[in-house]
Amino acid sequence: METTAVIQSSSQDFRRIASPVHTIVLLAAEAILVWRGTTQFHQMRSALEVNRMRMYERTILQEWLGFAFVILGVWLAGSPVAAVLGERWRSAGQILRDLGIGVAFVIISMLPLSLAGQLLGGTHAEGVVRLMLPHGGVEMALWIALSVSAGICEEALFRGYLQRQFMALTNNAALGILLSAAAFGAAHSYQGWPQAFVIGLEGALLGTMAYWRKSVRPGMVAHAWKDAMAPIFMGMGH
């Protein structure tokens, strides 16, 4: 009985959860957003004043539109939403467990990712990120909302959706994780390709955790918390 359950779980890992056309459209939309983001950050570096509030609001909208498109594609294919988000929490213990795993992930992964960034040259990336960081309480509140949105929406998109689709395409868990991580890194290429590589590495670690936990919820916690704390982490580095 236990062997049968393992085989069924493995076969579900490699089952497509949305149509290939939906995935192609999603990847095309992400490519357009990367191009726009790169153009906008080039403009920001030469601008005298940066409208961060508008940037945060626009990005939050983009995050949730992407999330809605993912859920729509999964629903149209007749797949359960839990295939993307993981099973819902059923007890306080499950919530605390995933919160703990998410926080532990941030702490454990911080040093190797930081070292990788330094080895690849993080000066350009830091300059780009500093343009994005909030100034003042109002911007900080919106930044936290953006961080939570990114944690939920990007983990659903890259680890919950694309990772499952790539695993189904390749019939291989490791390749699915790596392809999704590569897409995650490319989506952040406006920060420069060295930093995109580091973010892709982080995506591979998040993907491995999602595959292990059969849920993106710990990754959502880790992603949102790390983004929200970025102003503090950046301040500690200088």
N, C-alpha and C positions, 0 to 999 in steps of 0.2 A: 504493500500500500504506500509506504513512504517513498519507494523508488518511483512508483507511478506518479506521485505528486510532484517529484523533482522534474521528471520528464515533461509533465504538463506545464509546469512553471517555465521551463526552458523554452518550450515551443511557443508560449505566449510572448516571451521576450523578443522573438523574431517575427511576430505577426504585425503586418502593416496596420496602422491605426487611422490612416486617411489616404485619399487618393494621391497618386504621383503628381497629377496636375496641380492639386492644391499645394503640394510641397514645392513644386517648381515656381508657382506664383509667389509663394511666401519668400523663397530665396531671392527671387527677382526684386521683390519689394525691399528686402533687407539690403540688397546691393545698391538700390537707388538711395536709400537712407544713408548708407555709408558714403556715397558720393556727395550727397548734400551736406552731410556732417563735416566731411573733409573741407569742402568749399567754405562753409560757414566759419570753421575754426581758423582758416587762413585769413578770413576777413576780420575775425575777432582780434587776432594778434596785431593787426595794423590799426584797429579802431581806438579812438581816444577814450571811449566809454562803452562798457559791455552791459547790455540789458539782460542780467541773469534771470530776473523774474520771468520774463517772456520766454527765455530759453528753457527754464524749468517747466513752465506750463505746457509748452509745445512738446517737450520730451515726454512728460507724463501722459499727454494725449496719445502720442505715438505708441508708447508702451502698452496702453490698454487697448488700443485699436489692434495691435499685433496679437495681444492675448485673445481678444474677441474673435479674430480671424482663425486662430488656432482652434479654439473651442468649436467654432462653426464647422471647420473641416472635419474634426473628430466626430461631431454630432451627425453630419451628413453621411459619414461613412458607417454610421451605426455602432461606433466604438464608444465605450463608457468614458465619461470625463475623468474617472479615476485612473484611466490609462495614462493620462497626462499629469494629473495632480497627485496621484497616490490615494490610497484609502483615507477617508476622513478620520479625524481624531475621534475616539470613542470614550476617552477617559482623560482625566487630568494627568495621570501618569504618562500617557502617550505624548501629551503636549510637552511636558517637562523633559521627557527623553529626547524628543526632536530638538527642543530648544538647547539642551545640553550638548547634543551632537553638533549642532550648528555653531555654537560658540567655541567648542573645542576645535572644530575644523579651522576657524579663523585663527585661533591662537597657534595651532600646530603648523599651519601652512604659511603663516606670516613670514617666518625667517627664510625658508627656502625660496619663496617667491620674491622677497626683497633682495636676496643675494643674486638671483637670476636677473632681476632688473638692473642691479648695479653692474653686473658683468657685461650686460648688453648695452649699458649706457642709458641711464634714466633721466638725464637732464632735460631733454626735449619733452618727454612725457610729463615730467613734473611741471614744466611751464604750461603745457596744455591743461593739465588738471587744475592748476592754480587759477586759471582763467574761469574755471567752472565753479570754484568753491564759493560758498555764501559769505556775504558781509552783512552782519546785523541779524537781529532776532527774526524779522519777517522772512528774510531770505533763508535763514536756517530752518524755519518751520516748513517752508516749501521744499527745501533740500531733503528733509526727512521724509516728506511725502513722496518725493521723487525716488529716494532710496528704497522705500517700501515697495513702490510700484515696480522698480527695476528688479528687486528681489523676487517678487511674485511672478511678474510677466516674463522676464528673461529666463528664469529657471523653468517655467512652464514651456516656453518656446524651445530653448536649446536642449535642456536635459529631458523634459517630459515628452516633447513632440519630436524634434529633429533627431535626437539620439535614438528613439524608438524606430523612426522611419529609416535611418541609416543602418541600424542593426537588422531591420527586415530586408533592406536592399542587399547588404553584404552577407547576411546570415552569419554574422560574427559580432560578438559583443564588443571586443576590443576595438575593431575597426569602426563600429558605430560610435563608440565613445570618442575616438580620435577625430573622426570626421565632424562630429558635433562640436568638439573643442576647437577645431580649425575654423569652423564657421563663427564660433563665438569670438575667437581672436580677430578674425577678419572684420567682424561687426564693430570692433573698437580700433580699427586701423587708423582712424583720424588722430590717434595719440602717437602715431609713428609705428613702423613695423617691429622694432625691437620690443616695444611695450605690448604690441598686439601678440607677439610670441609669448610673453609672460602671461598675458590674460588667457591665451589659448591653453597654456600649461595649467593655469588655475581651473579652466573649464574642464580639462581632462581629470583633474582631481575631484571636482564637483560631480562630473559624470560617473566616476568610479564610485563615489559615495551614493549617488542616486541608484546606481545598479545594485549596490550592496544592500541598501535599505529598501529597495523597491518603492521609493518615494522621493519626490523632489522637495518635500517639506523641510528637512534639515538644511538643504541647500538654499532654500528661500530665506531661512533664518540667517544663515551665514552671509549670503549675498547682501541682504538688506542691512544687516548690522555693520558689515565692513564698509559699505558705501556711506551709511549714515555717520560713521566714525571717521571718515576720510579727513574732514577738516582738522580733527584732533591729531590723527596720525601724521598728517603733513606738517602740522605745527610742531610736533615733537621732533621731527627730523631736522629742524632749523632753529 
